Amino acid sequence: MSELEKELKKERKKINIQKIILGSIATTGLLSVALVAPNAIQVLKSFGINKKLKNFKHDANRSLSKLLSTGLVVFIEKNNKRYLQLTEKGKLKLLRLEKYNFKFQKPKKWDKKWRIVIFDIPEKKKVKRNNLRITLRQIGFVKLQHSVWVYPYDCEELITLLKLDFKVGKEILYIIAEKIENDKLLRKYFQLPLL
């Protein structure tokens, strides 16, 4: 597995654990702190992931710490027990994760064109910029350079929606390219024919 694939897999795992924790809290309203890891494991099993996840409890605790430190969840006391509750910010984050957590349907035959998204979002919009990167990664885009992302299939309508959603229309460009220099790794990653 290439370094790029390992990095993407690690990022997806982290996002999935956060989504599971946020979703578990949202479903129950309040979630006992002691139930976070077991509840998340049950959710994974319901998605058909039956294998035991290596270091899952550690990963769940690390994700929970991140959710607490970023203000997405808070501790509350009820009947002398500690519970987790979603904040408004956490509810928005969960909606965003659910909204963009999908993959495009691959066409039967690749049209041999690359879809490239480049953006130049200023530092004052750092949160939007980071959320855009996360969304592109979840869709399946691969980062070529810091603000240059590539995908092999038509996604112009989605990029238009992202521009509207993030309110950064002028800062994002959508490009359709016939060739990318040295694209062998990209073709391999997307399981496209090697020329």
N, C-alpha and C positions, 0 to 999 in steps of 0.2 A: 504494500500500500504506500503510495507516495505521501510526501509531507503535506501536500495540499489536501489530499483526501483525509489524512489523520486530523488535520486542523478543523476541517469542516465537520467531521464526525464528532469531535470533541465539543464543538460549538453547538451542534444540533442536540447532543445529549444534555448539555447544560440548559438550553432553552426548553427542552421537553420536560426536564425535572421541574423547572420553575413553573411551567404551564400546569403540570400535574398538581403541584402544591397549591397554586392559586385556584385551580379548578376545584380541588377538593374542599378548600375553604369556602369558595363561592357556593358550592352545592349544599354544604351543611350549614352555612351561615356562620357558625363558629366551629373551630376544630381544636380538639385537645392537642396540646403540644406533643404528648406521648403518642398520639396516633398519626403524626405526620408521615414518618417513614413507612409504617405498615399500610396505611391507607394509600399512599402513593404506589407501593408495590402491588396492591390489589388492583389499582387503576391500570397499571402496566399489564397485568395478567388479563384484564378485560379487553385490552387491545391485542391480545394474542402473543404477548411477549412472555413466554413461560420460563425462559432460562433465567437463572439467578444472576442478577447484575452484580458484577464485581465492585466492591466498595460502595454499594448503593447508599447505605446508611450515612457514610461519610459525605458522599455527594449531596444527599438530601439535606444534611445539616449545613453544609457549606452554602447550598442554594437558599436555604431558609435564612441564614445569616445575611446573605446579600439582599433578600427581599425585605428583611427588617431594616437594614442599614439604608436602603434606598426609599424607605417609607411606603412600600407597597402593602405590607401587613403590619399589624401592631398586636402586642399582647394586651389582653384584658383579663380581669379577675372576675370569676363568677362562682359562687358556692365554694370558695376557698380552693379553686382550681384555676390554672392558667390556660387560656384559650388564645387562639389566633383568629384575627378578624381582618378582612380585606379593608383597605382604605379606599377612598374614591380613586386615588392614583392607581391602586392595585386593580380596581375594577376596569379602569381604562386600559391598563397594560394587558390584562387577560383578554379583553375584547380585541385588542390589536393583535395579540398572539393568535387568537382563534380566527380572526379575519384573514390573516395572511398565511395561515398554516395550510397551504395546499401546493400541489405541483400541477403544472400544465399537463394536459393530455398530449403525449408525444404523437406527432403525425407518423404514419406508416413509413414515409420516406422523407429524409432530410432534404431541404431545398438548397443546401450547400451555402447558406448565408448565415452570417453571425449577427446577433443582435447585441449591440454594445451600448451600455448606459454610462455616461460620464457626468460627473457633477462637480460643482464648485460652490459649496454651501459655506457661508462665512462662519467664523468662530462664534458669533453671537447666536447662531442657530445650531449649535453643537448637538443638542438633544435630538433635533429633527434629523441631522446628518447621521448620527449613530443609529437612530431608529430606521432610517432608510437603508443603511448597510445591513442591519439585522434582517429586514424584510427581503432585501435582494437575496441574501444568503438562504433564507427559508424557502424562497421560490425556487432556488436551484442555480442562481447565477454564481459564477466563479470570479474572484477578484484577479484582474490582470495586473493592475497597479493600484496605488492608494485610493483613487476615486474613479477607477475604470473597471467596469464589471461586464462580463460577457455571458451570453446564453445563446444556444443554437436555434431556438424556435421563436416563431412570431409571438410577441407579447406587447405590441404597441398599445393596445387598449388598456392593459393593466398598468403600464407605465404612465399613461395619461391619467388614470385614476389615482395613482400614487402621487403624481404632481399636484392634483387637486387636494387630496387628503392631507399631504404634508405642507401644502401651501408654499411650494418651492418650484413652481413651474418654469421660471426663467433660468433657474440654476441647474436644471437637468436637461441633458441632451440625449435623444434616442437616435442611434445610428444603425443602419443596416449595411454590413460590409461583406464583400465577396471573399476576401482573403484576410487572414491574420498571419503574419510572419511566424514561422516555427510553431504551428498550431498542433503538432503531434500529441503533446500532453493533453491539450484541450479535447481533441478528438477521442483520445483514449478515455479520459474522464467521463465524457458524455456518451461513450460507447458508440461512436460514429465511425464510419468506414475510414480506414487509413489509406491515403493515396500513395 
